[in-house]
């Protein structure tokens, strides 16, 4: 249910200064901290905690701006969401300002790049949870009703601690509220209609915005489509299938490519054997002797769950610390030799750490389909059936089990979008995306009037970070600048 880039972004060292928020409709720009370039400016707005009570309590909405390089041909502001939930727009704009070159250079030339931090995340009023509760021993792969009961108790305790530390905001970090925040920011920026680039979870923000404010859009590109129109069980199944598809492609690639550490071997069989071995006796993670990890050993479930991050990009993406397929091959080879460090789960060290904000958003955005052990067993069996190697251990696995006993109700019901009067919206998807299934993109294209689906034939999650030599990434930038979509049915290779 989320794109796990938030930890990697934090590692880039983007430390953003914040001040008290100004009233809605006004912006006072200030520096973002001594560690970031002076060209990057930050600001805050006050927005309603609860849009059903707009005159009530307020929270802070934080964001950053990197000005357009070509001021004479500046189009306006482009609000960017990097995914998640849990991704902070201010951080990816900070990476760009520091020379990370994440985004297509034409976007930096023609737009002020605006990184909005969704409520609960980054420089906005944060979701807070208890790191000690999160770090307590608990398995997200229970093998009996008794182990499941312990997981329920663990998850309920984590949620209770988040509510105690965060307060009422915990029930108002839903994406519908985030969408209304983005409209408040659009108005405050004073640049006319919305220009928006939403990656992964950002596609849900964009879709809801098109429902609420269709005639206030100038251009909207949604890259890697998160589908919020189907049941949680369907999301789980299709996410598991997408992850397994990419794993299968990785295993085939790794077996035939000389640069893969497992070249010439049956990589899928090796993976299965490694998982079974780690479930019998967890494998040590040497790195955890010097770095904080939840546990110093790694189980088979950890390997299945934590292989996902490396599969999100086929090639390494240094700016975000993503190792790519070659990195996963090296990690599996090391685990086979007795060091599973790459699959260890980091320990939370502070109350704002990943995955607290992402969990909070998932728990108010999705209906809960697991109430007891029988429900879990059915989910587990479904995962094994559709994904024999990864066995359903996708992002959705944690998104579902982390919400057991969550203390606030769903606030953003899943539904088919009803959009009328929006301009053409560009949808972009890779045919083999491990995180947001191509099935979701095709479904969204049928649901959103005048939407145009641009297909990239290839691997990896989203296309906006592939650089200017990617035809798909260039098409996204061209559309945002000119508002001209590619022809319907356009397909590019990777």
Phi, psi and omega in degrees: 000356182213162176261118188274071174249356188295320178295317179296321178297317180299327181291344180287350174081022179281099180256113187255129177284147178228153176230182179295142182289147173273169181295152178305136178098352178233145180230129172241107183283146178211172179294158183257005180122154187293341183275355182242154182302148182295335180296334179280127181239149182237160178197173180218150171236150170269128179230158182297137170300315184232114182290348172284345177228071189296340179266003182274213185301149180243154172233171182263133173250114181260151180199165180228155181228131170247112188296151176300139180286323181261086186295331181291334182242023179297133179271320183158210179262142174240110177279133184238134169241125186273000178113194182130239001298153183122345179282132179263121178301325181299327182289317180289331173288325175297320176299317179296316181297329181274007176093020181285341177052049176289319192260158177303131185301332179296328179292319179293327179291317193261343183235149158287118179277123183246118176258103179270132175268112180304152180309138182090354193229144172061234183274358174280167177309123195269154160285134180236135177224170183269112181300323182297322178294316179297320185282351180299146180301128176196138180259131174273013177229064183295145183250002182204164176303327181291318177293324177296319178300321178293323176295318177302315180296318178299309183296319179296320178294321177297314179298318180298320178293323177296318180294318180297318183279326186269324183080205187301336180304330184302329179273002185229030175260018180294158185290334175298318177292322177300320180297318178292326174298319181295325176294321176297320178293317178304314180296318182293327179294331175069029182254019179084213186293161186286134162248126187218135172237111182245124179259133171058248176305330178300336177293327176292319176302313182296319180296317178294323177298318179296330175291314187279321189227055188299328184271004179255015182257130169269306179210139180217120176245127181243117191243109186083093196271117171273122184264114181256021185258354186242170183293160178298324178296319177294318176302315181299312182297313184288328174294320178296319179295319181293318178297315180296320179301314179292321177300315179301319180291321175299314183299318178295316179299313185296322181293331184256347185265127182297331182283351176277137183297341181252022181307135177087002182247165174277094190291323179296317179294319177300316179300313180299318180294321180294317178299313180297319179297316181291331176286328176288315180214108183308143184269134179299150174241098188301326182300333184288353174288337182238348179237148183287120177234155178297320174220155182273000177230163187236131178267173175297322176299320177299319180295315179297320183286316189269359170290339187301317186303316182294336182275353182290333175230132181294317177258153179301146175236092189298324183299335180247006177069027181265126190278343181073183185295321179298321178297323178293319177302316179295321181294319179293321178297319179294320179296322178298328180273002173108008177232102183260032184306322185295343183253007178284143179272125181298150175279141172286132182246352180212163186289349181253008188293155163298134014255024188299310180296320182295320178297317181299319180292314179303320186288339176258354180261338187238138173296145184267121186252002177237113180248334182213182185297323180298320177297317179297315181300321178294320178295316180298317179295319176300315179300317179295324183290317185268346184218079188300331182269305182277341170058035174087002185280052179274186175303325183294333180302307179292324180299328180278309186286332177292342182265006177300123178070021180301138192277358178233151185279168173300135183242350183227082186301142174294138181196158174287128183294144177241099187242127180222126174092006179279152174288175177303128179253133181269122174254137183229134179207145171272149181291338181230070179261122183285347187252309179244107188301144174300332174303321181294320180295317179295324178293316179297323180297328177284334187271334186258112180302137176070007176291146177240124180265119174260121185255130171256120180281099181164197190250162172103155183268117182071166183235355187285349180249023182270357178089168186290347179276352176280125178296325180293312179298320178296323178295323176298312180296317180300317179297314182297328181280314188260341186070015176262121179277158168298164178297142177307139181084005181296135178227129177243152172281165176283000000 
